C-alpha cells in the first residue's frame, strides 16, 4: 500500500479556455487538478473556471509542452502578475487611461472621420467641458465585480463601510446594488473616483483637474464671499494650485484635494456629489460626510435633456485614515441603487433647503444614485483609439508599450511612484537605442541595459577588455557574449560605449526563452524569417493557427526548402529555394518563373543568353515541387517558428473553429488514408495504431451485438443500485465532457470491483470520502477498512482526506470510472494462505456466474486497452519508450496495475509463472505470489522487482555471474565438461553455468516429450501480443501434476513427489553424449574450413543452421530425451518462444 501511495500522481491533464473579456479573448492553459480562479496572463483579470469560454482538454502536446511542462517541471518563472493599474478590461488598463487623459483634455473626436482633432478647431474651446458628463453614470457589469483593479475595492473599504453598505442593502430589498470599486492611489484619487463614477474609466482625471482649476479662477470672488468665515483669503492660492495636474505638495505639508475641491467639482459637473463614510464617521462632528450641491450653477443648467435634474454620484472614504476616495456605483441590469433618507448627509457650504432644489427625492425621502445613462463601450473604445494616434504623433511610442515598460522594467526593478511622463521618455529612449526586446513566448518586455560603472576604468567590462586585449583601440569593437553587449572604445573619455544596434538579448528575463526580438515604437515586433506572428491564420497547414513572417510578408504556412545548383560560364553556384504554396491568398504562392529569374539575376546579373539557364532552373524547381500527393507538406524546420506563447489568442469570429485542425487526411497508395500525425509517429504510437486497426472489426462487432441486445430488452443484470441512463457496458471516456445528469447537484460514477462486479452509484456534489466508502460497502459488502479505491487512467489511488479536511467533497466528476480492490483483512494476516488451484494455470481462481462472466471479461478487457493506450501516450509525451516510462511506475506491476491485470486475465496468477507483456518486447516477467507483484526475469541473473533502478541491478548481477564463470572456466581443462548454450541464431556457444544450480540435478528440470493428443492452445492479448499458451484443464490421473515455468527453458513440478535418481542420471548422460557429439562435429567442421576444404554436404546432423525455428533447433534434444522424461511431460511452445 505504501508503494501505491508513494506513486500517486496529480491529474496531469491540461485544459485550455478562452478569456471571457471580448477585447482580450486570450487562450489560457491551466492544470485539470486545480479548482480555483484563473488569472489571465494577457489582461490580468481573474476568472472562475466555470466562466471561461470554450474549455476543453488539450491533446496536442506541442501546444503546452513549452508553456506548462517547462515552467512547472523546471521551475521557470513566467511573466509577473499585473498590478491593479495594469489589469486590462476591454483592452484598457488604468495606467493606459492615465497616459491618454492629458490628450483628452485638449482633443476631441470628429464624428465624421472618427479621427482626433483639437477642440478649438471644432469650436469647442481650449479644453474639454466636463459638464457634458453631468448626466452620465457608470454601471459595472456583474461579471467584472470581482475583477481586481476594476471591480470591488480591495483596500479594506468593504470592512470599513460594512455598516453603511448594509443600510443601503436594506433600503434596496436586501439586494447588493451599490458597491465600492477600485481607483489607484497615486495622489489623484478624488478625480479618479469621480471619473470612474461618470464613465467607468480614469480617462478624465486630467480634464477634471483643469476644469476645476479654471472654475476656481473664474469664480474666485464668489467663493471668497461664500466661505469667508471658513477659509482665509491667503489659502485660496494653495487651493487653486492643488488643482493643477502636475501639483506636488511641499515635503511635510499635508496638502491635497479636500471638501472645497469636491464642492467645486459638483459645480463643474452641474450635479450633486454625495460623500459617505462609516456610520460612526457620519455621526461624528467632523466633515467626513456631506452632500455637495452645485449651488453656484443655475437650476436649469443642472438638468438633463429630459428635463430631470442630474442624479447625484456617490463617493466614500475607504478607511478611517480618511486619505483615499473610492466611488460607489450600481450594477448593470439591476435596479438603480437608492440611498435612504437616513444616510443622506447634510448639505455642505450651502443652505440645507437647496437639497430638495437640486436632488429629486422619492416619497420616502430616498434618492437614486447615478442613473442609467451610460457611455457606450463602443464609443469609448473609438475615442481611445483616436487618442492613441495623437499620443503616437506626440511621443513616437504607443501608450500600450509605455504601460508594458512600466510593468516589466520599472516594477521588475522595484521602482514605484515614477510619473507617467518620465516612463514615457524612458521608454522612447530605449526604443530609439534598440534596447527593448519582446519575448515571443511569454510576450514580456526585456531591456538590455549595462550599468555605466561597468564601462569606466575599474569597471567589470572595462577591466575584462583590458585584460584580454591589452591596449584598447577606438577602431575595434569589443564583444561580451555573457552580457549580450558589443562596445566600442572612446579614447577621449577613456570609457567603453555600448553599441546596442550590434547587441542582441539572447534570453528573456522572465521565462528564459530564446525567442527574443527587437521592438519598434508602435509596439510591433521586428520578426525574423519563420517567426510566428500575432495574426490569425484561417487555413494554415502547419496547425499553429497563426501566420508566419518571411521576407517582409506574412504567410499562412512556412515554406518548403530544397537545394538547387546553377551552372553558367564555368561557375557553379548552390542556392536554397524557399517555396510557398497552399496560401489562402493565391498572390502569395510562389511563382516558378519569378523565383527562377530572381535566382539567375542575383548570381549572374546581365549575362547574355541567361534565358536558357532560367529555363533549366524552372524545370529543376518544377521537378522538386512535383509531388505524387498534392497535399503533401514538408515545411522548412526553423527554431522558434512555432514557439507557443503563454497566451494564445482564441478565435473571436463566429463560425470559425477555436482550434485549428490537427488531422489532415492524405490519400496514399491503394486508397489508404494517412493522418498527418502518422508522418512523425514514434514506434510506440505505430504499434498502438496497428493494434487498434487489427481489432477495429472486433470492437465494431461487439458494439453491434450490444445494441442488438438492448433492442431486444436483454440488458445485462447489474448489482442493485440506481437505474443507469446509458448502456450498461458503454465505456466512459475520461477526457471528454459527459452528459450531465438530470440534477446538476448529482453525479453518477461507474464502480467496478476486482472480482468483476459492477454498479452505478449516484453521488451528491458534496459527497465526502467516508460517504463514498459507505455507499461501496452497502453495494458490494466490502468493509471500508478493506477498500482500496482507484480512479482515473492510469488508475490512481484515491487517498483518505487529511486531518481537518474530512468534509471536503470528492474530486470525482460525472461519468468517472472507479475501481475497488478488496484488501486482505488485517486480522487474517496470521492465517495460512491457501494453495493456488492447479487444475488450470490460466484460469482465474474465483468462479464467476455464467450469466455475467462474458460481459465482465469484456469490461476488464476494455479497461486494460484504455489504460494501455493512456500509458503509451504518456510515454510518447515524455519522449521515452514504454519500458523506460513504465519501470518508473512500479505500481503498474503490482496488484491493481494494468500489467498485473493483463496476466491475471490472460494467464492466471500462479506463483513462479512466466509471461511476456504487450509493448515490453524482449522482457520476460514472473509472478511472485509472496509479494503480489510481477518481477523482471533475467535468464541467468534471476528475478528483480521492477523499479527505476532495475537495469542497474541486472547489470550488477550479470557482471558477478561473468566473473564467476570466468573463474570456473580457468579451472576446467576439457571442453567436454563445459556447459553449452544453443544460440538463437543457430550458432552453438559456451554458456556460463548457473550459480548454485546444475541442470537435471534434482531440481525437476526436464525436456519432456509432448502429449500427442494435446496441442498447446495459443492465447493472445487484444493488442496482438502473444502472452503464453494454455495447458489442458485436466491431465490424466498418472500425470496429475501442475507444470510451472520457473525460468525460460525450465518447467517445474508443483507436487511434492521426487524424481527417480536413476532416471535423472540416465537423462543427464544422454544429454552429455549429445552435446559432446555436437561439439566434436563443430570442431571437425572448423578444422576443414581452416584448411580451405569444402563444407560437408549435409551439416544438419552435426550443426544447427542459422534461421531454423526454435522447434527445429531443439528437436534433437527432445528426441534424445523423450524416453528419459518421467511422466511424459509436455514442453510448452510458449516457454520455448519466450526464451
N, C-alpha and C positions, 0 to 999 in steps of 0.2 A: 504493500500500500504506500509506503514511503517513497518508493521509486516512482509510482504513478503520480503522487502529489508533487514530487520534485520536477516532473516533466510537464506539469500543467502549464499551458501557454495561454496568453490572451488571444482573443479573436483577432487574427491578423488581416481580416478583410479590410479593404479600403473603399470608402464610399465617396461619391462626389455629388455636389449640389451647386445650384446657382444662387448667388446673392439676390435677394428679392428686391433690392433697390433698382428701379428701372434704368437709372443712369449709370449704374455700376455693372450689374449682372456678371460679376467675376465668377469664375469657376473655382469652387473651393474643394479641397480634399481633406478628409478627416477620417480617423480610425473608427471602425464599427463598434468597438467596445466602449467608446465614450458616450455619454448621455447628456452632457451639459450644453451650454451655448457655444456657438462657433463665432470667432472673430474674423470678419472679412479682412484678408491681408491687403486688399486694394483700397477700400473706403474706410476701414477701421471700425465699422459698426459691428455690434454683436447681435446674432440672431439665434433663436432657438432652432434646434434641428428640424422640428416639425414645420417651421416657417420657411425653410429653404425650398427652392423650386427644383424640380427635375432630379430628385435624389435617386441615385442608382449605384449599384456596385461597379467598381472599376475592374474590368477583367483584363485589360491590356497592360502588361507590366511596364511598358515603356512610358506610360503616362505618369506614373508615380514613383518609379524607382529612384530617380534623381531627387525628387521633392521629399518623399516620405521616408524611404528606406535610408537614403544618405543622411538626412537630417536627424532621423530618430535613432538609427543604429550607430552612426558615427559621432553623434552628439554635435553636429554642426549647427551653429546658431543662425537663425534666419534674420529677416529684416525686423527692426524694433517695432514694438507696439506703438500705434499712433496715439499722441496725446489728445486731450479734449479739443484743442483748437485745430487739429489736423484730421479729425474724423470727417469723412465725406458723406453727405446725404444729397442725393440727386446730383452728384458730381461736384458739390461745393463744400469746402471746409470753412470754418470760422476764420482761419488765417487768410484764406483766399479772399474772403469778403473784406477783411480789413485792408488788403492791398488795393482792392478796387474802389473802396469807399471814397478816397480823395478825388478820383476821377468822376464819380457820380455827382459830386458837388458842383462841378463845372460843365459836365456834358449831359446831354440827353440823347434819346434815340429817335431818329426820324422815322415816322410811321410808314412812309412810302418805301424808303430804301432799306430800313432796318439797320442802318449804319449810325455810329455815334457822331454827334455834332455838338459844337459848343452851344450852350444855352442862349448866349447873346446873339448868335447867328439865327436862332429860331425865335428871337424877340421874346425871350422868357427870363430876361435879367442875367446878372452875372453868376448867380448861384441858384441851386435847386430850392424851390419853395416847399418846405416841409409841411405846410398847412394842407397841401394836396393829399397828404396821407391822413388827414383828420378823421375820415370816416372808414379807414381801413383797420382790419384786425386780423390777427393770426390765430388759426385753429390748427392744432397739431394732429397729425394722423395717429390713429391708435397704435399702429404697428411701430411707430417711432417714439412712443412714450418712454420706452426703456433704453433707447439709444444713448450711449454715453457721449457727452459733448453736444447733444442736440435735444434730447428728451428731458426726463426728470433730472433735477439738480441733485448732485451727489456731494455737495459741500456741507451737509448737515442741516439744511433748511427743512427737510421733511420732519426731522425730530423737533427742531426749534419751533416750527409753525404748526405742529401737530394739532394743538387745541383749536387754533384758528381755522385750519382746514376742516376739522371735524364739524365745527359750527356751520361752515359753508356747505358741507356734505348733508347735514341735517336739513338745511333750508332747501336742498335740491333733491328731496325724496330719497335720501341716503344713497345718492349716486355721486361718484367721484367725477366732477365735471370741471374743476378748476385746479390746475396743477402747477407747481413751480418748475420752471425749466432753466436749463444751464445758460450762463453767459460767462465769458472769460474775465478773469480778474486781473486786468492789465492797466488799471487806472482810468479806464473808460467805461466802467461797469454800468453807470447810470444811463448813458446814451446807448450802450449795447442793449440794456434791458428794454428801453423804450423802442429801439429799432426792432427787436425781436417781437415785442408785443404788437407792433404795427404790421410787419411783413414776414416775420419768422426768421430773418437773417440779420446779421450785423453789418448790413450793407450801408446803412445811412447814419452811422455814428459820426462820421466826419461832417456831413451836411447838418446834422442836428447841432453840433457844437458851433459851426459857423453861423447858422441861423440864430442860435441863442446869443452869441456874441453881438451880432448885428442888431438883434432885438433890444438888448440892454442898452447899446449905444444910442439907438433911435428913440428910446422911451426912458432915458435915464432920469429926466426931471419928474416924470410921473411916478417912477419907482421911489425916488428920494422923498417925494411928498407922501407917498403911501406908507413907507416904512421908516419915516424919520424918527419915530420913537424907538425903533428896534435896531436899526443899522446906522452906524456913524457914517458921515459923508466920506471920510477917508477910506472906508472899507470898499467903496464901490469900484475903485481901480483894481483891487485884488479880485473882486467878484467877476469883473469883466475879463481880466487876464486868465482866470481859471477856465474860462470857456474856450480858450484857444486850443486847437487840436494838438499843438506842439508844446503845450504848457508843461513845465517841470517845476514842481514846488521846491523852494529852497530847502536845503538839508536841515532837518529838525523842525520844520514848520508844518503843522498839520493842516495843510490846505487841500481842498478837493471840492467836488460838486456836492452841494447840500440842498436844504429845503428851498432856499431862494432860487436855486437853479431849477428845481422841479416846478416851482411856480412859474418861472419863465418859460419852461418847455410846454406847460399847459397852455400858455398864451401863444406860443409859437405854433402849436398843433391845432389851436382852436377847439380843444376838447379837454374835459377834466381828466386828471390823473389821481388815482387813489393809492395812497401808501399805507400798507398794512404792516403789522408787527405781531409778535406773540400776544396772547390775551393779557399776560401780565404786563408786557410792554405798552399795550394800548391803554391799560388802566393807570399807568404811571403818569407822573406830571410832565415828563419830557415830551418833546415834539417828535416822537418816533413814529407816529401815525397821523395822517391828515388827509383831507380832501383838498386838492389843489384845483381851483376853478380858473377858467380863462376870463377873469374879471375885467381885464383891460381891453377885451375884444368885444365889439357889439354882438348882441344875441343873434342877429340874423346871419352873421358870418360864422357862427358855430353850429350851423345846421347843414345836413347833407342835402343832396339833390332831391330827396323825397320830402323835404321839409321837416324832418325829425332832427332833434338835437343829436350831435355826435355822441355816441355812447362812450363812457369813460373806459380807460385802460387801467390795469391794476399792476402795481409793483409791490415788492415787500423786502424787508431786511432778511438776510439769510442766517444771521446769528446774533447772539446777544452783544457782540462787539460793535454792531451797527456800522460796519465798514464795507459792506458788499450788498449791492442791489440785485434782485432777480425778478423777472417778470412772472406773472400768474396768467396763464392762458387757458382757453377752453379746448375741448376735444372735437375734432371734425365728426360730422354725422351723429352728434349727440346734442341734447337740448342745451341752449345757451346758458352759461352759469349765471345764477342770481346771487347778489350779495345782500344778505339780510340787513334790515334796518339797524339791528343792534350792533352790527360790525361796521356800519358806515361812519367813518370818523368825522370830526368837525371840520368845517372849512378853515383853511389856513390863510391868514393875511387879508381876508375879506369878510364881510358880514355873513352870518350863518344863513340868512334868508336867501342868499344867492344860490344855495344848493338846489332848491326847487326851480330856480330860474334857468339853470344850466344842465340839470340832470332830470331825465324823465323817470319819476318814481312810480312803482306799481301801487296797487291798492293797499298792500300790506307794508308799504314803505321800503321795499327792496328795490334794487336797480339791476339792470342787465349789464354785464361786463363785456366789453369788446364789440360784439356784433358779429354779423355773418358775411360782411363784405371783405372777402379775402383777395389778395393779389394772386392771380393765377400763376401756377408754376411755369407754364409755357412762356408767358410773358416775362417772368423773372429770368428764365434761362436765356431768352433772346437778349434781354437787357445786359446780362452778364457777358454774353458773347461779344456784344458791341463794345463794352468797356475793356474787354481783354485786348481787342485790336488796338485801342488807344494806348493801353499800357505797353504793348509791344513797340509801338511807334516811339513812345517817350523813352523807354529804358532798354530797348533792344533785347528783351528777355521776357519769356512768358511768365505770368504770375504763378501758374502751377509749378513751374520749375523753381521759382523762388521759394514756394512753400516746401518743395522737396529738399532744397538746400537747408532750410531751417530745420526740417525733420531729420535728415540723415547726416548733416555736417555739424550744425551748431548743437543740437540736442545730443549727438553722439559724444561730443567733447565736453558736455556738461555746461555749456554756455547758455544762460537763460536771461530773459529781460532785455534782449537786444531789440532795438527799434526796427520795424519793417523796412525803413529806408536804408539802414545800414546793411541788412541782409540782402536787399535788392542790389546794392552796389557791389557787395562782396560776390554775389552770385554772377553778376555781369562780368566782373573782373576774372573770375575763374573760367567762365566760358571763353572769353577772349584769349586767355593764356593757355587754353587747351588742357586744363587741369581737371575738368569734370568728366566723369565716366558713368555710364548706365550699365547695370548688370542685366543681361538678357534672361537670366534665370529667376532672380528674386525681384527684379525691377527696382532695386535700390540704387541710390547715388553713392558714388565714392569719389573722393577728391584726392588727387595726387599733390602732396604738399611736402616740401622739405624745409625743416627748421633753418632759419638763417644762420644760427650759430654753428651749424654743421659745415658751412661753406667758407668760413673765415679761418685764418691761421689758428691752429689748435683745435679746430672742429673735427668731427668724426670723418666726414668725406674728404676734407682738405688733407688731413694727415694721411689718409689711405692713399689718395692720389700721389702725394709727395713721396711716400714710402715706396710705392710701386713703380712710378715713372721718373722719379728724381725731379729735376728742374721742370716746372710746369711751363707750357708754351701756349701762347694765345691762338695759334693756328691749328690746334688739335682739340678734339672732343674727348672727354673722359666719361666712360660708361660705368655705371654702378648697378649691375643687374639685380642685386639683392634689394636695392632701394628703388628700382624701376625708374631711374632717372639718368639722363645724359647731361653733362655740364661742359661748359667752356670756361676758359681762364681769362680773367680781366687783370692784366698786369698793373694797371694804374691803381686800382683799389686792392689788389692782391687778394682777390676772392674768386671762388668758383661761382659761375652764373648758370642756373638751371635752364636748359633748353627744353621746354615742355612740348614743343612740336615734335621733337625726336623721341620724347619719352612716352611710354605707354604703361598703364597699370596692368599688371599681369593677373591679379586675382581680386575678387570682390571683397570689400572689408566686412561684409555681413555674412554671406553664405559661402565664401571662399571658392566660388565658381570661377572658371576661367573665361567664360563668355562675357567679357567686359569691352565696351565700345565707347568711343568719344561721343559727345553730345553737343548739339547746336543750341543756339539761344532760344529758338522756338520750341525746344523740348524734344525735337526729333533726334533720332539716333543715326550716327554715321556707320551704317552697316557695312560689313564685308560680304564678298560674294558667298552665297549659300546661307546667310543668316536668315532665321525665321523672323518675319516682321509682325506687326500688330494687326495687319489687315486680314480679315477673314477670307478664306478661300471656299468657293462654293462647289468646286469639282476637282480638287487636287487628288492625285493618286497616291501621294506619299502618306496620307492618313492623318497628318498632324492638324489639319483644319485651318492652317494659316498659309499665307503666301511667303515666298522666299525671294530675297533680294539677289539680283545678279546684274552686274554691269549697268547700274543706274535704273533698272526696272524691277518690277515685282511680278513674279511668275507663280502660277498655281503649283508647279512641280519643279523639282530640281532637274537639271539637265542630265542627259546621258553623255558619258565621255568615252571617246575612242581615239587611238593614235592614228596619225596619218603621216605619210612621207612624201615630200615634194622634191623632185629631181629636175634641175634645169641648168643648162650651161655648165655641167660638171659639178655643180653644187648640190649637196643633199641636205635637206632641212627636215627635221622631225618636229611635228606640232601636234597638239592635242585639240581636238574639235569638241566643243560643248553643244549638244544638240537638244533643242526644246521641241516638245510635241505634247499633245493631249491638253493644250491650253484652252480655257473657256473662251478667251478672246483669240480667234484664229490669227489675228495680225501678229501675235506674239510667238507663234510657231516659227521654227527656223525655216528659212528658205535656202534650198541647197545651192542655188546659183549665187545668192548673196554671200553665203558663207565661203564658197569656193573663191569668189572674186576677192573678198577681203583677205583671205589667206595668201593668195598669189600676189596681191598688191602690197601686202605687208612685207613679204620676204623678197619679192622680185619686182620692185616698182619700175614702171616704164620700160620693161623688157618687150622687145618686138617679138610678136608671134606667141605671146604667152597664152593666147586663147586655147591653144592645144593643151597646155598644162591645166588651164581651168577646167576643160572638159574631162581630163583624166581625174582631177580632184572630185568633180561631180560624180563620176562613175564610182570612185572609191567610197565617197560618202554614202551614195545610194546602196552600195553593197553592204556597208556596215549597218545602215538603218533598216534594211530589208529584213523582216522577221517572219518566221513561219506563223507565229501567233501575233495577230495585230495588236493585242492588248498587253503584250509583254513590256515590262517597265523595270529597267535596271539603272537607277539614278546613280550619279557620282556620289561617293562617300566623302562627306566633309564633317570634320569635328565641330560639334556645336550646332549643326544645321537644324536639329530637332531638339535643342536644349529646352526642356519643358520648364515653363515658368511656374512659380508658386501660385500664380493666379492665371487661369486661362479664361478669357472672355467667352462666355457661352453665347449661343445664337439668340439674338433678340427678335429677329423677324419671325413671324408666324409661318408655319408650313415648312420650315427648314429643320432638318434633324439636329438635335442637340449634340450628337456625337457623329463625327464623320464615319463613313462606312469602313469597317475593318475587314470585311470579307469581299473579295473580288473574285468571281468565278472565271477561271480561264479555261477555254476549251482546248483540250490537248488531243493527242492522237487517240484514235479508236473511240472517239466520243467520250473520253474520260474527262471528268471535271476536276480541276485542281483549284484549291483555295490559295490565296496569297500567303497564308501562314505556312503552307507546306514547303514553300521555296526555301525557308530558313529554319526548317523543323529539326529539332535535335533527335538523337537516336531514341531517347525515351518517348518523345512525342510520336515518332513514326511507329514505334512498337505499340503504343496505346491506340493510335488510329487504326492500325492493322487489326488489332483485337476487336475494336468496335465494329469495323467493317465486316469481319468474319461472322460476328454474332448478331448483326443487324436483323437478318431474316428471322432468327430465332426469337429475338426480342419482339419483333412485329407480330409473330405468330402468337406469342404469349399474350400480347395486348389484345389481339383479335379474339382469342379464346376467352379472355377475361370479360370482354364486352358482351360476348355471346352468353356467358353465364349470368351476367347482370340482367340481360334482356329476358332470360328465362326465369329470373327470380331466384336463381340458386346462388345466394350470397353466402360466402364463407362464414361459418359461425365464429364469433369472437367472444372474448370474456365479457361478462356483464359490465355495462357502462353506458354512457350517453350515446345516442344514435349518431352515426357518422354521416356527414353530408356528402362525401365523395366516395369513390370506390375504395373498398377495404384495403386493397393491396397496392393502390397507386402511390408511388414514392413521392415524397415532398422534397422539392429542390430547395436546398437551404439558401441559395444565393439569389433567389428571386422573390418578389413580393407575392404572397399568397392571398387568396380571397379572405376577406375579414369575416368573422362570424356575425351572427345576427345582432348581437350586442357588442358594442365597441369595448365594453368593460370585461369581456370574456375572451379567452384564447384557448384553442384546442391543440393538444400535443399528442404525438403518437408514441406510445411506450412499448418497448419490446424487451422481454426478459431473455436471459442467456439460455433458457430451456425452450425457447420458441414461442412462448405465449405473447399475445399482443392485445392492446386495448387502446382506446382513445379517451384521454382524460380532458375534462373541461375545467379550466382554472380561471379564477378571477384575476384581474390585473394586479391586485395587491397580494396574491398568494405568496406565502413565505416558504422557506426550505422545509421547515417542520411540517407544514400543511401538505406539501408535496409528498413527503415521506409517509404521512398517514394515508393519503389517497392511494399510494402504491401498495401499502400494507393491506388496505381494505380490498384492493382489486386483485392482488396476486398472493396474498397471505405470506408476504415476506416481511419479517420484523424490520423496523428501521435500523437496528444495530447491524443487520446483515445486508444492508443495501449499499451497493456501490453504483452511483448514478453517473452516467456519462451523457454528454450532448455535443453536437457539432460534428464536423467532418474535417480531419480525423477526430474520432471521439476524444473529448477531454473531460476529465472528472469534474463533476460539479461539487465543489467542496462546501462543507457547512459554513455558515457565516461566522465572522469573528465575534468576539465578545462585545456586546453592546449593539450589534447590528442584526440581531435575530429577527427583527420585524421588517427588514429590508425586503422588497419584492424580488422575485426571481428574475434573473436576466434571460428569460426564455421568451421567444416570440411565437405568435400564432403560426402553427404549422411545423414547429420544430420536431425533430425526432429525438427521443430519449431512450437509452438502453440501460437496463438494470441488471447488474450482475449480483448473484446471490453469494455472499461470503460465507465462509465456514463459521459456525457458532463458536465463539471463544471457549465455551465450556466443553466443547468436544475436541479440543486440541490434543488431549492426552489419549483419546480413544484411537485404536489402531485403524490405519487406512485400509479399506477393503481392497483386495486384489482386483486388478482390471480384468474384465472378462476376456477370455482367449478364443471365443468362438469365431469372431470376425474382427480382424485387426483394423479394418477400415470402417467399421460401424460405430455410430455414436452410442455411448454407453446407455443413455436414457431412451427408453422406448416411447415413442410419441403415438398419440391416437392416429389411426389410419386416415381419418377424415381431414386432419389438419397438417399431416407431415409434409405433403407435397407443397402446399402453399407456404408453410414455414420455411422449407428449403429454398423456395423461390425468393421469399423476402430476405433471407440471410444472404443468398447469392447476390441480390441487388444491392444490399448494404455493402458487401465486400467489393463489388465492382465500383460502386461510387467512392468508397474510401480509397481504393487503389488509384482511381482517376485523380482524386484530390492529391494523393501522395505524389504521383508522377508530375502533376502540375506544380506543386510546391517545390519539388526537387529541380524542375526546369527553371522556375523563377530564381532560385538560389544559385543557378549555374552549376549544379552538381548532377552526377548520375544518381539513380535511385538508391544504390547500396551506400554510397558516401553520405547521402542525406539520411537514410533510414537507420544507419548504425548509431547516429547521434540521438535517436529516439528509442531507447531500449523498451519502452512500454509497448511498442508495436509487436514485440516478440513475446510479451507476457500475456497473462490471462486477460482477455477482452480486447487485445490488439488485433489488427487486421491479419497479420501473418499467422498469429495463433489461431484465429478463427478459420483461416484457409485450411490449415492442417486438420483442425477439428472437424470441419465439414467433409473434406475430401478423403481423409485417410483414417481419422480417428486418433485419439490421444493415447498412445501406448508408450510406456517408458522405454527409451532406447531406440525408438523407431526413427528412421532417417527419411528425409524428403528433400526435394528441391522446390523452390518457391518462384512465382512469377516475377519477372523484371529483375531477379537477382541471379542472373546466369553465372554459372561457374562456381556457385556456392552450394554447399550441402549442409543441412541443418538436422539436428537430432532433438527429440523431445526429452526433457528432464522432468520427470514426474515429481521428484522431491522438491524442486524449486518452482514447478508450474510455469515453465518457460521453454522456448526454443533456444538452442545453442548452436554456434557455428562449429561444424565438424571439419577438421583438417586431418586428412587420412592418417598421417604418421604422428602428428603432434598431439592429437586428442580433441577434446571439446572445450569451447570457450564461450562464456556468456557474451552476448552482443552488447557492445558499448563503443564509445568514441575511440577508445584505445585498443580495440580488439585486434587490429592489424599489427600493432607493436607487440602484443602478447604472442601472436602466431609467429612473428619473425624471431622472437627470442627462443621460443620452443623449438623451431626448426633449426636454428643455429646450434642449440645444445645437442640436438639429435645428430647433426652433421659431425660435430666434434666427437661424439661418442662412436659414430660409425667409422670415422677415420681411425680412431684408436683400435677398434675391433679389426679392421682390415689389415692393420700392420701386424696383428698377431696371427692371422690366418695365412698359411702358405699355399694351400691347394685351392684351385678355382672350383673344385667340386664341392667344397664346403661353403662357398659363397652363395648367399641368397640372391635370386634373380627376380627382376620385375619385368613384366611384359609392358612395353611402352604403347601408348595409344596410337602411334603411327606405324606399328608393326615392327619396330626395332627392339631387340632384346637388350636391356641394360641392367647393370647391377643395382640392387636395391638394398638400402641400409636396413639392418634388422630392427624390428620393433623393440622398443625399450621394455624389457621385462616380459615380453610375450613372444613365444615361438609358435609358429603355425602348427596346428594339429598336435598340440601337446596338452591335451586335456581341457582345452578352452572351449570345445564344442564348435569349432570352425569346420565347415565342410563344403565340398563341392559336390553335393549330392545330385543324383540323377533326377530328371523331371518325371512327373507322372504322365503317362501317355494320354490318359483320359481327361486330364485337367489342363486347360490352356489359360495362361495368365490373361486377366481382363484389364486392359489399359484404362486408366482413369485420367481424365484431363480436366483442368480448371477452365472456367469460362473464358479466360484470356488466351486459351490455346496453348498453355504451357503444361507439359506432362508432369504430373505430381508423383505418380507412382502406379503400381499395379496391385490389383486386389488378389487376395488369396481365397480359396474356396471357403464357403461358410462353415463347412464341417469336414474334417479329414476322417479317413477310416479309423476304426477303433484301434488298429495296431499302430497307427501313426497319429494318434490324437495328442498332438503336442503343438504348441504355438511357435511360429517362426518369427523372430525379431531381428531386424538388421541393426547390428551394433556399430558397424562401420562399413564403408564401401568395400564390397567383396566378402563380408563376413555375415554369416547367418547363425544366430544363437538359439538354442533350445530353451524354452521357458521352464519346462518341468524340471523336477529335481533328480531325474534318473541319470546315472552316469553311463558314459560310453564304455564299450568293451576295450580295455587297453590293447589287447591283441589286434583288434580290428584297426585301431588308430595307428599302431606301429606298422601294420602291413600297408596301410594307406600312405604313410609317410615314406616308406621305402619305394613304393611305386612312383610317387611324385619325384623323389630324388633321382630315380633312374631316368625318368622323362626329362628332367632338367639337365642332367649330365649328357644325355643324347643330343639335346638341342645345342648345348654348349660346344660339344665336340664337332657337330656339324658346322657350326658357325666358324670355329677356328679353322677347320679344313677349307671352308669357302674363302676365308680371308687370306689364307696362305696361297691358294690358287690365284686369287686376284693379284696378290703381290708379285707372283711370278709371271703375270701377263697372260695366263691361260684363260680360256673361255669359261663362262659360268656354267654351272650344272644345268642340264636340260630341264629338270623338274625339281626346283628347290623347295617345293611345297612341303615335303615331309621333314625337311631339316631346318627350315627357317620360315618366319612369318612374312607375308607380302604386305607392303605398305598399301593402305587403303582398304584392307579386309575389314569386314564388320566385326564388332565385338564378339558376336556369337561364333564366327569363323575362327577368330584368334584363340578363343577359349574352348573350342570344340574338342581338341585333342586332350586337353586336361580333363574335360568332363568325361570323355570316353574312357580314359585311363583310370579314373577314379570312380566310375559308375558302380562297379561291383563292390567297391570298398565302402561306399557311403552307407551307414546304418540307417535303416528305415526308408530308404529311397527318397530322401528329402529333395524338395524342388528348389532350384535356384531361380530366383525371380528375375525377370527381364528388366524390371525397374532398377534392381540393385546393380545389375551389370551396366545399364545405361548411365547410371549416375556416377560410376567410378571415374 
